[in-house]
């Protein structure tokens, strides 16, 4: 009887698992409801294909917090950050007519929002502030933080990745850190920061700066030391069915961000012992863009090693020798380097792409 009872329980668990899997596959749009259960987290990073519903669900949540009298952030303006002033200008034009999803405009009656400078108003009340990361220094020293009345806040970070071929003109992570500092100072209670990415390679420096981690497989990753939850969202049957009808699918670009799949080159990861550093490779003045070559060909993050520096660009406070730069590029092209981990590989290759443009 005991064996039958155990087998019945196992069958029940299998049936429940299959039911949940079927529900997930038929769920057309993504929601952040489960992520919000991690009350210890401040950073919520969602990585998934375009038109998956990431932005919609985050907008819905922050608007509900603003309009819901039961919310701890009732009437508290939220913050919205994008890459640069051009992106901000496009979002705010015509009094933010295209700022929110049409369904949410109708749900929360946002037809009459008004824009004044970087602030969006609804019925005369501040709804949100919109900032570009590229001009974070403009807010440095500004009185954005009110310690006496701070209740917490929601912050949306959206479309902060450089497109392929787009020139890097500022440090995204440094400016993001500056903006967060300006807004919340030392507070973290009732502070939620939502970041949406299309795939893990879209902005590895952001994942490195915030989480110090890049996921390989789909799933939810809880990084408690970093107060961060990452949801690497797989496409499901309902999404794939809807995307098959997309007219844009008939245009073949060879790549795209309507998928979140990224094939990793795991063969070049090195798990052995590091014996001796050989040289330092610098991609910019910022030491976060520096790497150290160990054992002759192992790329590792720079950790203060006192070794000769190969400058990959001119004017970064190190002697620039084109032949040394070209030697590094040639070794990369023939897959001569190995990497300490996935994070190092992603950051190194992102910097190499910028050099080789």
C-alpha positions as CSV (number, residue, x, y, z in Angstrom):
1,X,0.0,0.0,0.0
2,X,2.9,2.4,0.8
3,X,4.4,1.8,-2.6
4,X,1.1,2.5,-4.3
5,X,0.7,5.7,-2.3
6,X,4.2,6.9,-3.2
7,X,3.6,6.1,-6.9
8,X,0.3,7.9,-6.8
9,X,2.0,11.0,-5.4
10,X,4.7,10.9,-8.0
11,X,2.0,10.6,-10.7
12,X,0.2,13.6,-9.3
13,X,3.4,15.6,-9.3
14,X,4.1,14.7,-12.9
15,X,0.6,15.6,-13.9
16,X,0.8,19.0,-12.1
17,X,4.2,19.7,-13.8
18,X,2.8,18.8,-17.2
19,X,-0.2,21.0,-16.6
20,X,2.0,24.0,-15.6
21,X,4.1,23.4,-18.7
22,X,1.1,23.4,-20.9
23,X,-0.2,26.6,-19.3
24,X,3.1,28.3,-19.9
25,X,3.3,27.2,-23.5
26,X,-0.2,28.6,-24.1
27,X,0.5,31.9,-22.3
28,X,0.9,34.4,-25.0
29,X,2.3,37.4,-23.0
30,X,5.0,37.5,-20.4
31,X,4.2,38.9,-16.9
32,X,6.5,39.9,-14.0
33,X,4.1,38.6,-11.3
34,X,6.4,35.8,-10.2
35,X,9.5,37.9,-10.2
36,X,7.9,40.4,-7.7
37,X,7.7,37.6,-5.2
38,X,11.4,38.1,-4.6
39,X,10.9,40.9,-2.1
40,X,14.7,41.0,-1.2
41,X,15.6,42.1,-4.7
42,X,16.0,45.7,-6.1
43,X,17.1,44.8,-9.6
44,X,14.8,42.9,-11.9
45,X,16.4,42.1,-15.3
46,X,14.3,40.5,-18.0
47,X,16.0,39.0,-21.1
48,X,13.6,38.0,-23.9
49,X,12.7,38.4,-27.5
50,X,11.0,41.5,-28.8
51,X,7.2,41.6,-28.6
52,X,7.3,39.1,-25.7
53,X,5.5,41.6,-23.4
54,X,8.4,42.7,-21.1
55,X,7.9,46.5,-21.5
56,X,4.1,46.2,-21.3
57,X,4.1,44.3,-18.0
58,X,6.6,46.6,-16.4
59,X,4.6,49.7,-17.5
60,X,1.4,48.1,-16.2
61,X,3.1,47.5,-12.8
62,X,4.5,51.0,-12.3
63,X,1.3,52.7,-13.4
64,X,-0.7,50.5,-11.1
65,X,1.6,51.5,-8.2
66,X,1.0,55.2,-9.1
67,X,-2.8,55.0,-9.4
68,X,-3.6,52.3,-6.7
69,X,-4.4,53.9,-3.3
70,X,-3.4,50.6,-1.6
71,X,0.1,50.8,-3.1
72,X,3.0,52.0,-1.0
73,X,4.0,54.1,-4.0
74,X,0.6,55.6,-4.6
75,X,1.0,59.0,-6.2
76,X,4.9,58.6,-6.3
77,X,6.3,59.5,-9.7
78,X,8.5,56.8,-11.3
79,X,11.6,57.2,-13.4
80,X,12.3,56.1,-16.9
81,X,15.8,55.9,-18.4
82,X,16.9,55.4,-22.0
83,X,20.2,55.6,-23.8
84,X,20.5,59.2,-24.9
85,X,18.6,62.4,-25.5
86,X,17.5,61.4,-29.0
87,X,15.7,58.4,-27.6
88,X,14.2,60.6,-24.9
89,X,13.1,63.2,-27.5
90,X,11.4,60.6,-29.7
91,X,9.5,59.2,-26.7
92,X,8.3,62.6,-25.3
93,X,7.3,64.2,-28.6
94,X,3.7,65.3,-29.0
95,X,3.2,65.2,-25.2
96,X,4.3,61.6,-24.9
97,X,1.6,60.4,-27.3
98,X,3.7,57.2,-28.0
99,X,5.1,56.8,-24.5
100,X,2.7,54.1,-23.2
101,X,1.1,51.1,-24.8
102,X,-2.4,52.0,-26.2
103,X,-4.1,49.4,-24.0
104,X,-2.5,51.0,-20.9
105,X,-3.5,54.5,-22.1
106,X,-7.1,53.4,-22.1
107,X,-6.8,51.4,-18.9
108,X,-5.3,54.2,-16.9
109,X,-6.9,57.1,-18.8
110,X,-3.5,58.6,-20.0
111,X,-5.0,60.4,-23.0
112,X,-4.2,63.9,-21.5
113,X,-0.7,63.5,-20.2
114,X,1.5,66.6,-20.6
115,X,5.3,66.9,-21.0
116,X,7.3,69.8,-19.5
117,X,11.0,69.3,-19.9
118,X,11.9,65.9,-18.6
119,X,8.8,65.5,-16.5
120,X,5.4,63.9,-17.5
121,X,2.2,65.2,-15.8
122,X,-1.2,63.7,-15.5
123,X,-4.0,66.0,-14.4
124,X,-1.4,68.4,-13.1
125,X,0.4,65.8,-11.0
126,X,3.9,64.5,-11.7
127,X,3.6,61.0,-13.2
128,X,7.2,60.3,-14.1
129,X,10.6,61.7,-14.9
130,X,12.4,60.7,-18.1
131,X,16.3,60.8,-18.3
132,X,18.9,59.9,-20.8
133,X,22.0,58.0,-19.6
134,X,24.2,60.0,-21.9
135,X,23.6,63.2,-20.0
136,X,23.7,61.8,-16.4
137,X,26.2,64.4,-15.4
138,X,23.6,67.1,-15.9
139,X,21.7,65.7,-12.9
140,X,24.9,65.4,-10.7
141,X,24.4,67.8,-7.8
142,X,20.7,68.4,-8.6
143,X,18.3,68.1,-5.7
144,X,16.5,65.0,-7.0
145,X,16.5,63.2,-3.7
146,X,14.2,64.3,-0.8
147,X,15.3,62.3,2.3
148,X,12.4,63.6,4.4
149,X,9.7,62.4,2.0
150,X,11.3,59.5,0.2
151,X,8.9,56.5,0.1
152,X,10.7,54.5,-2.5
153,X,10.4,54.5,-6.3
154,X,10.1,52.4,-9.4
155,X,12.8,52.9,-12.1
156,X,12.5,51.6,-15.7
157,X,15.7,51.1,-17.8
158,X,14.8,50.4,-21.4
159,X,16.6,50.4,-24.7
160,X,20.1,51.1,-23.3
161,X,22.0,48.8,-25.6
162,X,24.1,50.2,-28.5
163,X,23.0,48.9,-31.9
164,X,25.5,47.2,-34.1
165,X,27.8,49.8,-35.6
166,X,26.7,52.5,-33.2
167,X,29.7,54.4,-31.7
168,X,30.3,54.2,-28.0
169,X,30.6,57.8,-26.8
170,X,30.1,57.3,-23.0
171,X,30.3,54.7,-20.3
172,X,26.8,53.3,-19.9
173,X,27.5,51.6,-16.6
174,X,29.2,54.7,-15.0
175,X,26.3,57.0,-16.1
176,X,23.7,54.5,-14.9
177,X,25.4,54.3,-11.5
178,X,25.4,58.1,-11.4
179,X,21.7,58.4,-12.2
180,X,20.8,55.8,-9.6
181,X,22.9,57.6,-7.0
182,X,21.2,60.9,-7.9
183,X,17.7,59.4,-7.4
184,X,17.9,57.0,-4.4
185,X,21.2,57.8,-2.6
186,X,21.6,55.2,0.1
187,X,17.9,54.0,0.2
188,X,16.8,50.6,-1.1
189,X,13.5,49.9,0.7
190,X,10.6,50.0,-1.8
191,X,13.0,50.6,-4.7
192,X,12.6,48.5,-7.7
193,X,14.7,48.8,-10.9
194,X,13.4,47.1,-14.0
195,X,15.7,46.5,-16.9
196,X,14.7,44.9,-20.2
197,X,17.1,43.3,-22.7
198,X,16.4,41.3,-25.9
199,X,19.3,38.8,-25.5
200,X,22.3,38.2,-23.3
201,X,24.7,39.7,-25.9
202,X,22.8,42.9,-26.4
203,X,24.5,44.7,-23.5
204,X,27.0,42.4,-21.7
205,X,28.6,45.4,-19.9
206,X,25.3,46.2,-18.3
207,X,24.8,42.6,-17.0
208,X,28.5,42.7,-15.9
209,X,28.1,45.9,-14.0
210,X,24.8,45.1,-12.3
211,X,24.9,41.4,-11.8
212,X,28.4,40.2,-12.5
213,X,26.8,37.3,-14.3
214,X,25.6,36.3,-17.7
215,X,23.2,33.4,-18.0
216,X,23.7,30.7,-20.5
217,X,20.5,28.7,-20.2
218,X,16.9,29.9,-19.9
219,X,15.5,30.2,-16.4
220,X,15.3,32.5,-13.3
221,X,18.5,33.3,-11.6
222,X,18.4,34.7,-8.0
223,X,21.6,36.6,-7.2
224,X,21.0,37.6,-3.6
225,X,24.4,39.2,-3.0
226,X,23.7,41.5,-5.9
227,X,20.0,42.0,-4.8
228,X,19.2,41.0,-8.4
229,X,16.8,38.6,-10.1
230,X,17.4,37.7,-13.8
231,X,14.7,36.1,-15.9
232,X,16.1,34.7,-19.1
233,X,12.8,34.1,-20.9
234,X,12.4,31.3,-23.4
235,X,10.0,31.7,-26.3
236,X,6.9,29.5,-25.9
237,X,4.5,27.9,-28.4
238,X,2.0,30.8,-28.3
239,X,4.7,33.4,-29.0
240,X,6.2,31.3,-31.9
241,X,2.7,30.9,-33.4
242,X,2.1,34.6,-33.3
243,X,5.5,35.5,-34.7
244,X,5.0,33.2,-37.7
245,X,2.5,35.7,-39.1
246,X,4.9,38.7,-38.8
247,X,5.5,40.4,-42.1
248,X,9.0,41.4,-41.0
249,X,10.0,37.7,-40.9
250,X,10.1,37.8,-44.7
251,X,13.1,40.1,-44.5
252,X,16.3,38.0,-44.0
253,X,19.0,39.9,-42.1
254,X,20.9,36.8,-41.0
255,X,20.3,37.9,-37.4
256,X,17.7,39.7,-35.3
257,X,16.4,40.5,-31.9
258,X,13.0,38.8,-32.3
259,X,14.8,35.8,-30.9
260,X,16.6,35.5,-27.6
261,X,18.7,32.5,-28.6
262,X,22.4,33.0,-28.6
263,X,24.9,30.3,-29.4
264,X,27.8,30.4,-26.9
265,X,31.4,29.4,-27.9
266,X,32.0,27.3,-24.8
267,X,35.0,25.5,-26.3
268,X,37.2,28.5,-25.6
269,X,36.6,28.7,-21.9
270,X,39.6,27.9,-19.7
271,X,39.3,26.1,-16.4
272,X,43.0,25.4,-15.6
273,X,45.5,27.1,-13.4
274,X,46.8,30.7,-14.1
275,X,50.5,30.8,-13.8
276,X,51.8,34.2,-14.8
277,X,50.4,37.4,-16.4
278,X,52.0,38.4,-19.7
279,X,50.5,41.7,-20.7
280,X,47.6,44.0,-20.2
281,X,45.2,45.0,-23.1
282,X,43.5,48.4,-22.7
283,X,40.4,49.3,-24.8
284,X,39.8,52.7,-23.2
285,X,41.0,54.9,-20.3
286,X,38.5,53.1,-18.0
287,X,40.1,50.1,-16.3
288,X,36.8,48.2,-16.6
289,X,37.7,47.9,-20.3
290,X,41.1,46.4,-19.5
291,X,42.1,42.7,-19.6
292,X,45.1,40.7,-18.7
293,X,46.6,37.9,-20.8
294,X,47.8,35.0,-18.7
295,X,49.8,32.0,-19.6
296,X,50.3,33.4,-23.1
297,X,46.7,33.3,-24.3
298,X,44.2,33.3,-21.5
299,X,42.0,36.4,-21.3
300,X,41.1,37.5,-17.7
301,X,39.6,40.6,-16.2
302,X,42.3,43.2,-15.3
303,X,43.1,43.0,-11.6
304,X,45.9,45.6,-11.2
305,X,48.6,43.5,-12.7
306,X,51.8,45.5,-13.3
307,X,52.6,44.4,-16.8
308,X,53.2,46.2,-20.2
309,X,50.1,47.7,-21.7
310,X,48.9,47.2,-25.3
311,X,46.7,50.1,-26.2
312,X,43.9,49.2,-28.6
313,X,43.1,52.8,-29.4
314,X,44.9,56.1,-29.7
315,X,44.7,58.7,-26.9
316,X,43.9,56.5,-23.9
317,X,46.9,57.5,-21.9
318,X,49.1,54.6,-23.1
319,X,51.6,54.3,-25.9
320,X,49.8,53.2,-29.0
321,X,51.7,50.8,-31.3
322,X,49.5,49.8,-34.3
323,X,51.5,46.5,-34.9
324,X,50.8,45.3,-31.3
325,X,47.1,46.2,-31.7
326,X,46.9,44.3,-35.0
327,X,48.6,41.3,-33.4
328,X,45.9,41.1,-30.8
329,X,43.2,41.4,-33.5
330,X,44.8,38.7,-35.6
331,X,45.0,36.3,-32.7
332,X,41.4,36.9,-31.9
333,X,40.5,36.2,-35.6
334,X,42.2,32.8,-35.5
335,X,40.7,31.8,-32.2
336,X,44.0,31.8,-30.4
337,X,42.7,33.2,-27.1
338,X,40.8,31.4,-24.4
339,X,38.7,33.0,-21.6
340,X,38.4,32.7,-17.9
341,X,34.6,32.7,-18.1
342,X,31.5,33.6,-20.1
343,X,31.4,37.1,-18.7
344,X,35.0,37.8,-19.7
345,X,34.5,36.4,-23.1
346,X,31.4,38.5,-23.7
347,X,33.0,41.8,-22.6
348,X,36.2,41.1,-24.5
349,X,34.4,40.4,-27.7
350,X,32.1,43.4,-27.3
351,X,35.2,45.6,-27.1
352,X,36.8,43.9,-30.0
353,X,33.7,44.5,-32.2
354,X,34.0,48.2,-31.4
355,X,37.7,48.3,-32.3
356,X,37.2,46.4,-35.6
357,X,34.4,48.7,-36.9
